[in-house]
Structures are given as structure tokens and as C-alpha cells.
Amino acid sequence: MSKKVLVVDDEKLIVKGIRFSLEQDGMEVSCAYDGEEALALAKAEKFDIILLDVMLPGLTGFEVCQQIRDFSNVPIIMLTAKGDDMDKILGLEYGADDYITKPFNILEVKARIKAIMRRSGSDSKEKKPEDAILERGDIKIDRESRRVYIEGREINLTAKEFDVLELLMMNPNKVYSREKLLTLVWGEDYPGDVRTVDVHIRRLREKTEENPSEPKYVHTKWGVGYYFK
């Protein structure tokens, strides 16, 4: 079954180029050129991934990302024309899973899409049924449906937040440096820095902890990294 991608950018030539390249790889591509149109499509259809430009007329890409997160955990890659680190960090704060800086190579875009799709479910078929459910204390994750429950209550996580939690839960009490988490979850070729990990850990704690400043699950080993207890 072909993957469905939503490409959002007000530069129509960029959209046309991305669409042509992704369709050559057998993906089904929908396009939007402003924030309102993107939100309407995201609500009306189910996409496997969204490529979302930061600078859009009307609603910004950040605002679109934030509103999409109110009803969907679809993986989102932000496209930014600026090299400013703050744009990248803001994108992650609003719920993005990844970012790519313009100008970009379309091969990089396709590699990032495939990596996120691979991590967000297409490899779940390889999991044995007995490995699908992972429980640690009162947290349970279903690795096939990629759903998370705490004391029976479902917690909505983004694709990367789920990946981080899954890795830490599979290896309790093992401390991972930020650099190691970046490599394992985002990939060896990911150009981002370790602050990406810090942002996702903070968001993960905000969603799973009663008191994020005194975490019960995901802990910090000061000067070393993070671990699940």
C-alpha cells in the first residue's frame, strides 16, 4: 500500500519538485500552499507523514504543527529556509519530529521520510507477537499499534517521543548519552545537535509524569545522559 504524504509550502516550484520525486518512489502526495489548507487536509485525510514549511502565509508552520498535534500524532518534518538554530528548536517544541534546512537535496528528504516511516511502524510486522506488548511498572506500550498507556490511560506521543520511550523501556537502568540517543533514534546521518534530545525528553516527561521536575520514569544521570527506571 502506497504511503500518503502531505507537502505544505507556499513556493509552488518546491512543492512540484518534491511531489514529482516522491511520486516516482510510489508515494501518494497531496499538496497545500498555506496553513489553513494544510489543517483542513490533515483533518480530512489520514497521512503517513507531513512535510511542513515554517514560513507560510496566514498561519505559520509552527502554528499548524501545534494545531495538528491537538488531533494527530502523524510524523511531521519541518522545512526551514533559515539556518538559525532557534527555528529548529521551536519546531521541535511545537511537536515536530524532525527538520530539514533549505536548500535541501531531495535525496536527503526521501531518506528522512523513509527513516521516520520505518521507525513509526513499517517494521512492526517483524516483531513477534509476544514482543509486541512491553510493560514496565504502570507503563505499557503496544509496539505494533505504537500506543502508550499509563495506569490504563492512553498517552498521545509523537513518533520520536515514542521511539525514545521504547528504547529506554527496552533497556531499563541503562544510561544513554544524548549523543547515543541521537544516533539510535534519529540515525547516524542526522545533522541535528543534542538539544533535539533534550527537547523530546522534556516533552516526554510533560506527557508521562505527574511532576516533570521530579520524574518517576525517565531520569537524568547528570553529566552522562538519560535512563528509564
C-alpha positions in Angstrom: 0.0 0.0 0.0 1.5 3.4 -1.0 2.4 5.9 1.7 0.4 9.1 1.8 2.4 12.3 2.2 1.2 15.9 2.7 3.6 18.6 1.4 3.0 22.1 2.6 4.9 25.1 1.2 3.9 28.4 -0.4 6.6 28.0 -3.0 4.9 26.1 -5.7 8.1 25.1 -7.6 9.4 23.4 -4.4 6.1 21.6 -3.9 6.1 20.5 -7.5 9.7 19.1 -7.3 9.1 17.3 -4.1 5.8 15.8 -5.3 7.3 14.6 -8.6 10.2 12.9 -6.8 8.1 11.2 -4.1 5.6 10.0 -6.7 8.4 8.5 -8.6 9.0 6.4 -5.5 5.4 5.3 -5.5 4.1 7.6 -2.8 0.7 9.3 -2.9 1.2 13.1 -2.5 -1.2 15.8 -1.5 -0.2 19.5 -1.6 -1.2 22.6 0.4 0.1 26.1 0.0 -1.0 27.8 3.2 -1.6 26.9 6.8 -5.4 26.8 6.7 -5.4 24.5 3.7 -2.9 22.2 5.4 -5.0 22.0 8.5 -8.1 21.2 6.5 -6.4 18.4 4.7 -4.8 17.0 7.8 -8.2 16.8 9.5 -9.9 15.3 6.4 -7.4 12.7 5.4 -5.0 10.2 7.1 -1.4 10.9 6.1 1.7 8.8 6.9 3.9 11.9 7.1 3.7 15.7 6.6 6.4 17.9 5.2 5.6 21.4 6.6 7.3 24.7 5.7 7.9 27.1 8.6 7.2 30.3 6.7 3.6 30.2 5.4 1.1 32.9 4.6 -1.5 33.2 7.4 -0.8 30.5 10.0 2.9 29.8 10.4 4.2 26.3 10.1 4.7 26.3 13.9 1.1 27.1 14.5 -0.1 24.5 12.0 2.2 21.9 13.7 0.8 22.8 17.1 -2.8 22.6 16.0 -2.3 19.2 14.2 -0.9 17.9 17.4 -4.3 18.5 19.0 -5.8 15.7 17.0 -3.0 13.7 15.3 0.4 12.2 16.0 1.3 11.9 12.4 5.1 12.4 11.9 5.9 15.9 10.9 9.2 17.2 9.3 9.6 20.9 9.3 11.2 22.7 6.4 13.0 25.9 7.3 14.9 28.3 5.0 16.9 29.7 7.9 20.0 28.3 9.4 19.0 29.7 12.8 19.1 27.0 15.5 16.1 28.7 17.2 13.8 27.9 14.3 14.8 24.2 14.5 14.3 24.0 18.3 11.0 25.9 18.1 9.8 23.3 15.5 10.6 20.5 17.9 8.9 22.4 20.8 5.7 22.6 18.8 5.7 18.9 18.2 7.7 18.3 15.1 9.6 15.0 14.7 12.4 16.3 12.5 13.5 19.3 10.5 15.4 19.9 7.2 17.1 23.2 6.3 16.6 24.7 2.9 18.1 24.5 0.3 18.0 20.7 0.6 18.8 17.7 -1.6 15.7 15.8 -2.5 17.7 12.6 -1.7 18.0 13.8 1.9 14.3 14.5 2.1 13.5 11.0 0.8 16.0 9.4 3.2 14.5 11.2 6.2 10.9 10.3 5.2 11.9 6.6 4.8 13.7 6.6 8.1 10.8 8.1 10.0 8.3 5.8 8.3 10.5 2.8 9.1 10.7 3.8 12.8 7.0 4.7 13.0 5.5 1.4 12.1 6.5 -0.3 8.9 9.0 -2.5 10.7 6.4 -3.6 13.3 5.5 -6.6 11.1 8.9 -8.1 12.0 8.1 -8.1 15.8 7.0 -11.3 17.3 3.5 -11.2 18.9 4.9 -11.9 22.3 7.3 -8.9 21.9 4.5 -6.5 20.9 3.5 -5.5 24.4 6.1 -4.0 26.7 5.3 -3.3 30.3 7.4 -1.6 33.0 5.6 -0.9 36.2 2.4 1.0 35.3 3.5 2.0 31.8 2.5 -0.3 28.9 3.4 0.3 25.3 1.9 -1.6 22.3 4.8 -1.7 19.9 2.6 -2.7 16.9 0.0 0.0 17.3 2.6 2.4 18.8 0.2 3.3 21.7 1.2 4.1 25.2 -0.8 3.6 28.4 -0.1 4.7 32.0 -2.3 3.0 34.6 -4.7 2.2 31.7 -4.9 5.7 30.4 -3.7 6.3 26.9 -1.0 8.9 26.4 -0.5 10.5 23.0 3.1 10.7 21.9 4.7 11.8 18.7 6.7 9.3 16.6 10.1 10.4 18.1 8.8 10.6 21.6 7.5 7.0 21.3 10.9 5.9 19.8 12.8 7.4 22.7 10.5 5.9 25.4 10.5 2.5 23.6 14.3 2.4 23.5 14.7 3.4 27.2 12.0 1.0 28.4 13.6 -1.9 26.5 16.8 -1.3 28.4 15.8 -0.2 31.9 18.5 1.4 34.1 20.9 1.6 31.1 22.1 5.2 30.8 22.2 6.6 27.2 24.2 9.7 26.4 22.4 12.4 24.4 24.8 11.6 21.5 23.9 7.9 21.6 20.2 8.6 21.7 20.5 11.0 18.8 22.3 8.3 16.8 19.9 5.4 17.7 16.7 7.3 17.4 17.4 9.9 14.7 20.1 8.0 12.8 23.8 8.3 12.3 23.5 10.8 9.5 21.1 13.2 11.4 22.6 16.7 11.2 20.9 18.0 14.3 22.5 18.5 17.7 21.9 17.0 21.2 19.4 19.7 22.1 17.0 17.8 20.0 17.2 15.0 22.5 16.7 17.4 25.5 13.5 18.9 23.9 12.0 15.4 23.3 12.9 14.2 26.8 11.2 17.3 28.3 8.1 16.8 26.2 8.0 13.1 27.1 8.1 14.0 30.8 5.4 16.6 30.4 3.1 13.9 29.0 4.0 11.0 31.2 4.9 12.4 34.6 2.7 13.9 37.3 5.6 16.1 38.3 8.0 16.5 35.3 10.6 18.2 37.6 10.7 15.1 39.7 10.4 12.3 37.2 9.2 8.8 38.1 10.1 7.1 34.8 12.7 8.8 32.6 15.6 10.0 34.8 18.7 12.1 34.2 22.1 10.9 35.1 23.8 14.3 35.5 26.7 14.7 33.2 26.0 11.4 31.5 22.6 11.0 29.9 19.1 9.6 30.4 17.7 6.3 31.6 14.3 4.5 32.4 13.9 3.4 36.0 
